[in-house]
Amino acid sequence: MSESHSKLIQGASGPWEIVLGLEVHAQVASRAKLFSGAAVGFGAGPNEQVSFVDAAMPGMLPVINKHCVEQAVITGLGLKAKINTWSRFDRKNYFYPDLPQGYQISQYKDPIVGEGEIAVERDDGSVFTVRIERLHLEQDAGKSIHDLDPNFTMVDLNRAGTALMEIVSYPDMRSSEEAAAYVKKLRSILRYLGTCDGDMEKGNLRADVNVSVRRPGDPLGTRCEIKNVNSYRYIQQAIEYEARRQIAIIEDGGVIRQETRLFDPTKGETRSMRSKEEAHDYRYFPDPDLLPLVLDPAWIKAIEAGLPELPDAKRARLMSQYGLSAYDAGVLVIEQARADYYERAAQGRDAKLVANWVTNELLARLAKDGLDIEASPIPSDDVAGLVKLLEDGVISSRIAKEVFEHMWAGEGTPAQIVEARGLTQVSDTGALEALIEGLIAANPGQADAVKAKPQAVGWFVGQVMKATQGKANPASVNQILRTKLGVD
């Protein structure tokens, strides 16, 4: 891990350090389940996407979905991880009403992906490294529904058998902010790779958060696992609450018990779910119905050659190719669609000015209206067109903001809006000189003040802009004023 940025929590008896490791469950982007041909999709009616294999009918045998294996390999390569050419599936035995087989097909000692790492940016721009311990494939369980009948629990098996990638980190994070930043970066990588859509609201990306506390420099403490947290905000809230809960227990003379807990977002609290199981509790053994996975190194190399440009590489290129700041490039590469939108708009234009309009005006307006950039009512060509009008001196920055509002309302291209609304910038020096001479003559005291203090020229600039309804060319106005008033 990079240099520690531990966020110490002050307890009654002194400072404490939080130690965090995450197990992120990412639903594989696939149209079929991991071991059956049943469809995968959100919004289907209860038990409409269930095969005999998913329902664990007698005599049904699982058959591996090659596409899901490929997606796991792509993800491992994107995480700079070791791809294991030999791996196998195990049965993880436990009872749950929505687990028809009575076991989950997972990977234990021999996962498909080994150790890797992710570089993660903190809010202050500094970078830390989170080591990946492993990535393994496993099938999801179904869903128990408790609120449809006061006397019965219903079971929906649509999710049963859905392919998951469990991405396990080492305990390299030291604050709730770092944990949230890690999940954001991981989600971004998965979306760039196309191996998971990262939709946290639908449960397609969720985290089990392992939290422990210790005195700075002490050995690791006993951890508690908070299951299935599905938003950045909840991850942070759960960590903050759980850390303080553990500190209070230890300072009160108690001992932390290793257990699995749930986070209640309405109360902002974690609560005990069950004592934490160890591996032997699950009685892992190789699944006799599935052969080991043996991957051809040439196949892995071919997949690696086809990987897309990932966020870190894209960020470095945007900074180099377009001269963007680290901050602007970082904002743009969070989502691939953002970066693609920006690059389309920046072709042949002032790249930094385009970045300002995309990262400030456009993204702010999209966020306000709850839209993704793919749903932007302003196409990238129109941002380019707006910047061209600014570059050519046709409109001022002030007018550009007005034009942007009309663009958002769908009134046409920037050029059409400027033409229809008569928003062209006034650059006629003769007309501006006459206006400025009249203002100077009408305000001799203000003119003398400018000669004594040149910075006061701003008052005249404001008057000219007011008289022209913001259409005067600011550069021309400043030049004429300084000439007429005899100031540098």
N, C-alpha and C positions, 0 to 999 in steps of 0.2 A: 504494500500500500504506500502511496505517496505521503509526504510529510503530514503529520496528524493535524487536523483542524477540529479536534474534539470540542464539542459544546458541553462544558461541565455544568452539572446541575448542583446547586447549592442545597444540601440537606441540613438538618439541624446539627449534625456533627461534622460537617465539612463537605468538600466537593466530591461529586460522583461523576463517573464517565459512563455513557451509554455505549453498548456494543451491539451492533445490528448485523444480521445476515438475513437474506430474503430467498424464499422459494417462490418463483413466479410461474404460474400456470398459464400458458399461452395456447389458445385453441388453434390447431393447425388449419391454415386456409386450404380446405379440401371440400369437394362436393360429396364425398362419401366418408363413411366412418373408418376407423383404423383396421377393423377386422371383419367388416361386412360391407355389402353394397348399399346399405340403407342411406338415404339422403341426409344431408346436414343442412340445417337452415333455421333461421329465427322466425317465429310467428306461426308455425304450423300448429294445428289443433293437438290436444293431448294424445300421445301414443300413435300419431299418424306416421312417424318416421322410425319405425321399429321393425327390425328383421327377426327371424327366428333365432339368429345368433345373438342379437342384442338381448332378447328375452330369455336366453339361456335354456332354450328348449332341448330336450334330450337328444343326443346324437348330433347336435350342430357343432361344426368345427370352425374355428377362426381361420381366416386367410388374410395375410398381411397386405395392406394397401401400399404399393410401391411409391405412389405419389407422396404419401405421408413420410415415408423414409427419406425421400429426396428433399422434402421440405426441412426435415431435421438436419440433414447434411448441409443444406444451404445456410441454415441458421447457425450451425456450428462454425462454418467457415466465416460467416459474418462477425462472429464473436472471437475470431482469431484463436479458435480452439482446435484441439487435436480430434480428428475424426478416427474413431476406432473401426478398423476394417472387420473386426469380429465382435459381435455383441449378441445378447440373447434376452429373451423375455422370461419373466418370472411370474409366479402367482403370489399376490399379496393377499393373504387370507384375513378377512374380517366380515362381520355381518352388518348389513345395513339394509333397510327395507327397499331402497331404490337401487340395490346392487344384486341383480337377479342371480348371478352365478355364485354368490357367496365369497367371491374373490375378485380382485382387480388384476388385469394383466398389465404389468408394469415392467420396469427394468431395475435391477438392484445392483449387483456387483459388477456387471458388465454393461454399462450404458453405451449408447451409440456415439455420444460425444463426451470427450474428457475435458481437461482444463483449458480455460481461455481467459480473456480479460476485456474489460470495457473502460475506456477513458471517459470520465463524467465531469461536466462543468458545474461548478457551484454558482450561486447567484452573483458572487463578486468576480466571476471570471476565472478564478483559479481552477485547476484541474486535479482530480484525484483518480486513482485506479481501483476498480473493484475486480477482484479475481473471481472467475467462474470456476466452480468445482466440477460441475458436470451438467449435461443436458440429457434427459432420457425421455423416451416415448412411453405413453401410457394411455389407457382408455378412461374416459370420464364416467361418472355414475349418473343415474337418473336424478329425478327431483321429487322430493316428498312435499305434498301440498296439504297444509293443515287448516286452511281457512275456508274451505268450501262446504264443510259439514261439521257440526258440533260434536259428532260422535265418531267420525272416521277420518283417517288420513288417506289421501289419494296419492297415487304414484304415477308420474309421467316419465316414461322411459325414452322420450325423444333424444335426450342428451346421452343416454347410455351407449357406450361404445365410441363416442366422439373422440377423435384423436387430440391429445394434449401433449405439449412439450413442457416438461417441468425443468426450469432453469434455476439451478441452485448456486448461490453465491457463497463465498467465504465471508466470515464476520468482519468485513473491512469498512463498514460505515459507522460513523460516530455521532450522528445527529439525525433527527427526523427530516431535516432539510436535505441531508445527503441521501437518505433513503428515497425520498420523493424524486430527487434529481436522477438517481439511478434508474428508477422505474420509467421515468420520462425518456431517458436516453435509450433504455432497452426497447421501449415501445417504438421509438423512432426508428431504430435499426430494424426491428421486425417488419415494420410497415414499408421501409425502403426495400427490404428483401422480398416482400410479398408473401411471407410465410405465416403471418397472423394479421388480422385487420385491427387488432388492438382496441376493439370496442369494449371499454370497461363497463359501460352501462348495461350491456347485454351479458356480462360475465365472461367475455372472450379473453380477457386479460385480468388476472386477479393475483393477489400476493398473499402468501403466508409469511408473516413477519416474526422473526425470532429476536426477542428482546432480552438482554441481561444488563446488569449494572455492576460496576466495580469501582474501587478506589483507583485513581490514576496510577498506572504502573503495576497494579496487582494482577494475578492470574484471572482468567475469564470466570465470570459468575455463572450461576444456574440460570438457564434460559427458559422463557415461556414463549410458546408459539401462538400468535394471533392469526386465526384462520380466515381466508377468503375476504380480504379487504380489497375493495374495487374502485377506489378513487385516491388521487394524490392527497387530497385534504384529509380523508379518513385515515390514510397511512400515517400522516403526521400526528393527527389527533390521538390515534391509538397508541403510538409510540410514546408520546408525551405523557399520556395518562398511565400507561403501564410502567414506564420508568419510575415515575413518582410513587406509584403503588408499591413497587418492589423496594425502593429506598425507604419508604415509611415502615415497611415490615422489618427490614434488616435493622434499622435504627431503633426499632421498638423491641429488639432482641429476638425477633422471629427468624425463620429460615424460609427461603424461596423453594417451593416445590415445583419440579419440572412438570408442566401441564400444558394442555391445549386450551386456549381461551377464544372467545368471540368478542368482537367490538360492536357495541350498541351505539349507532350514530346519533340517535335521538337523545340519549343520556350522556354521550361522550365518554363512555366507560367501557372497560373490558370486563367480561365475567367468565367464570370457569365453565368449561364445556366437558372436559374429561381429563384424567391423568394422562400424561404424555407417554405414548407407547414407544418402546424401543424396537429395533428391527426384529429381534427374536419373537416379539409378541405377534408379529404378522406371519410367522412360519413361512418365510419365503422358500420357494423351491422352483427349479426351472419348469416352465410350462411344457408338459409332454406333448401338447398338440401343435407346437410351433418349433420349427427348426431354427437354429441360430442364424442371425443375419450375417452373411459374409459379403462384404462390399469389394468391388473391383477398384483398385487404386486408380486405374485409368478413367473409370466412371467419375470418381471423386474429382480428379484433375479437370475433366470436362465441365463439371458443375462449377468448379472454382473459376474457370476461364470465363464463364458466363455471368459472374456476379455483377450486379449494378454498382455504380458509384455510391458509396455509403456516406453518411453525414459528415464524418471527420474529413474525408478526402474532398467532399464537395465544398465544405466550409473553407478549406485551405485554397481550393481553386478559385472560389468566388473572391477571396481576398486578393489573390495574385492577379487574376484575369481582369477583375473589375475595380480593383483598388478599394474594396469595401473595408470598413472597420471590422474588427473581430466581433463586436456586438451585433452589427447589422447582418453580417454573414451568419452568425449563430441563430438569430431570429428567423432568417429565411430558410435555413436547412432543417429546422425542427420538423417540418412536413415537406416531403418531396414535392407535393403539388405547389407549395409556396415558392420553392426554389425554381421550379419549372416555369411558373407564372412570371417570376422576376426576370428570368433569362430571356423569355420571349419579349418582354417589354423593353429590356435593356439593349436589344440589338440595334446598333447604330445611333443610340441616344447617349446622353450624359448618364453614365451608369450610377453614379452616386446620387444624382437627383432622382432617378427612377427608384432607387432603394429607399430614399426618404419618403416618397409618395406611397410606396407599397408598405413599408414597415410602420409608418405613422398613420397617415390618413386612411388608407384602405383597410389595414388590419384592425384598426380601432373601430371603424364603422362596421366591419364584419362581426367583430366581437359583440358590439352593441346590439346587433340584430340577430345574434346567435347563428351566424352562417359560417360554413367552411369556405375556403377560397375557391373550391370547385363550383360553389353555388353563387359566386360573386356576380352581381348584375352588371359590373363593369369588366369587360374583357381586357386582356393584357394589351391588345392593340390600342385601346383607348387611353390607357395610362401612357403608352408611348406617344400617342398623339397629343396628349396634354403637355407632356414634357417638351415635345417639339415646338409647341406654341410658346412655351416659356423660353426655350433656347433661341427662337427666332425673334423674340421681343414683341410678339403679337399681343400677349397678355402679361400682366404682372403677377407676382405671387399671390397678392391679395385677390385679384380677379380669378386666379386659378382655383382658389378654394370655393368660390361661388360656382364656377364651371363644374367642379367636382360634384357639388350637390345636385346640379341638374343632370349630370351623367348618372348619378346614383338613381335618380328618378326615372331613368330610361328615356330622356328627351333627345337622344341622338349622340353622334360623335362629338368630341370637343370642338372641332372646327365648325360643325353645324350649329352647335349651341352658341358659340361666339358670334357667328354670322346672324343667327336669328334674333339674338338678344342685344346686338350692338355692343358687345363687350370688348371690342378691339382696343388695345392700349393706344393712348394718344402719344405719338412720338413726333408730331409736327412741331419742330423747334420754333417756327414763327408764331404759332398759336400759343405755345407755352411761354415764349418770351413776352408776348403782350400781356398774358395773364399775370406773370410774375412782376412785370414792371408796374402794373396796376396795384398789386398787393404791396409792393415796396413803397409806392407813392402814398398809399392809404395808411401805412403803418411806419412812419419815419422813426418813431421811438424804438420799435422792435428791430428795425434795420440797424440803428446805431448799436443796439445790444449785441447783434450778431457780429458787428465789426470789432467790438470789444471782446466778445467771447464766441468764437466760430462755432462751438458746439450748439449754440442756440439756433442755428440754421434749421434745426428740426421743426421749429414752430412754423416756418414758412413752408417746409415740405408738407406738413400736415394740412395747411390751408390749401395748397395746390391740389393735394389728393382729394380733399373734401370738395373743392370746386369742380373737379373732374370726375367725381363719383368713383375715385380709385382707379381711373383709367390712364392717368398720366404715367409715362415711363419714368420710374424713380431715378434711374441713372441720369437721364436727360435733365430732369428737374434739379437734381443736386448740382450738376455741372453749370446750368444756366444761373442758378441762384448764387453760386460762389463767384461766378464771373461778374454778375451785376452788382454784388455786394462787396467785391474786391477782397475776398478772404481765400485763404489756401484750403 
